[in-house]
Amino acid sequence: MQATATHSACAAPSSGAATWTGRVLSALVVLFLVFDGSIKVAEMEIVKETMAELGYPPGLGFGLGVMTLAIAALYALPRTAVLGAILLTGLLGGAMATHLRIGSPVFSHLLFGLYIGLLAWGGLFLRNEKLRALLPLAR
């Protein structure tokens, strides 16, 4: 006798509009990360200056750029998007801590990481049925 009962979390299927909204939000996040990572990997002078202003060695930008591009790739691929979002959350938390440490303006600098994080997780939530099942929102 074989047991056929399964325990699967059910999420309401998203509408086409919600799925596309999630894809657009996610694409904006990926575009930002690719831009940010690329200018760091290219070792542009503005990156070196900004790293120094933030209290980091100028050469640290290259490694951060590679890490940012890797996280962007993980987030962009459906199979690894949740891992990418988790790693992105850590990266953004570090950026926010840096801006808090140096006393950056709150809404334009300190909370910018929060804005990107909300876009990333919101986009992922709208486009990923499994995530909606894991984190159901009450109606």
C-alpha positions in Angstrom: 0.0 0.0 0.0 1.5 3.3 -1.1 0.7 6.6 0.7 -0.3 9.2 -1.8 -0.9 12.1 0.5 1.4 15.0 -0.1 1.9 18.2 1.8 2.3 21.0 -0.6 1.8 24.6 0.1 -0.6 26.2 -2.3 -0.2 29.7 -3.4 -2.8 31.5 -5.5 -1.5 31.6 -9.0 -0.4 35.1 -9.9 -2.1 36.9 -12.7 -0.2 37.7 -15.9 0.0 41.3 -14.8 1.5 40.4 -11.5 4.1 38.1 -13.1 5.1 40.7 -15.6 5.3 43.4 -12.9 7.6 41.1 -11.0 9.7 40.5 -14.0 10.0 44.3 -14.7 10.9 45.0 -11.0 13.5 42.2 -11.1 14.9 43.4 -14.4 15.4 46.9 -12.9 17.3 45.4 -10.0 19.5 43.3 -12.3 20.2 46.3 -14.5 21.2 48.4 -11.5 23.5 45.6 -10.2 25.1 45.1 -13.6 25.8 48.8 -13.9 27.1 49.0 -10.3 29.2 45.9 -10.6 30.6 46.9 -14.0 31.8 50.4 -13.0 33.6 48.7 -10.0 35.2 46.0 -12.1 36.3 48.7 -14.6 37.9 50.5 -11.7 36.6 53.9 -12.7 38.1 56.8 -10.9 34.8 57.8 -9.3 34.6 54.3 -7.7 38.1 54.8 -6.2 37.1 58.2 -4.9 33.9 57.0 -3.4 35.5 54.0 -1.8 38.0 56.3 -0.1 35.1 58.6 1.1 33.4 55.6 2.6 36.6 54.6 4.4 37.5 51.6 2.3 40.7 51.0 0.4 40.2 52.1 -3.3 41.3 48.6 -4.6 38.4 47.0 -2.8 36.0 48.1 -5.5 37.1 45.4 -8.0 36.2 42.5 -5.7 32.9 44.2 -4.7 32.2 44.5 -8.4 32.8 40.9 -9.2 30.7 39.9 -6.2 27.9 42.2 -7.3 27.9 40.8 -10.9 27.8 37.3 -9.5 24.9 38.1 -7.3 23.1 39.8 -10.2 23.6 36.6 -12.3 22.3 34.4 -9.4 19.2 36.7 -8.9 18.5 36.8 -12.7 18.4 33.1 -13.1 15.0 31.5 -12.0 16.7 28.4 -10.5 19.0 30.5 -8.2 16.9 33.7 -7.8 16.1 33.1 -4.1 19.8 32.5 -3.3 20.7 35.6 -5.3 18.1 37.6 -3.3 19.4 36.3 0.0 23.0 37.3 -1.0 21.8 40.6 -2.3 20.2 41.3 1.0 23.5 40.8 2.8 25.3 43.0 0.3 22.7 45.8 0.7 22.9 45.4 4.5 26.6 46.0 4.4 26.1 49.1 2.2 23.5 50.5 4.6 25.8 49.9 7.6 28.6 51.7 5.8 26.3 54.7 5.1 25.1 54.7 8.7 28.7 54.6 10.0 29.7 57.7 8.0 26.5 59.6 8.6 25.2 59.7 5.0 21.9 61.4 4.3 19.1 59.0 5.3 16.6 58.9 2.4 19.0 59.3 -0.5 21.9 57.2 0.7 21.3 55.1 3.8 17.9 53.8 2.8 18.8 53.3 -0.9 19.8 49.7 -0.1 16.3 49.2 1.5 14.7 50.5 -1.7 16.7 48.1 -3.9 16.0 45.2 -1.5 12.2 45.9 -1.6 12.3 46.0 -5.4 14.3 42.7 -5.5 12.1 40.8 -3.0 8.9 42.3 -4.3 9.8 41.4 -7.9 10.8 37.9 -6.8 7.6 37.5 -4.8 5.4 38.5 -7.8 7.2 36.2 -10.3 7.9 33.1 -8.1 4.9 31.0 -7.1 7.0 28.9 -4.7 8.1 31.9 -2.8 4.4 33.1 -2.5 3.5 29.7 -1.1 6.3 29.9 1.4 5.4 33.5 2.5 1.7 33.8 2.0 0.2 37.2 2.5 -3.2 37.3 4.3 -6.0 38.9 2.3 
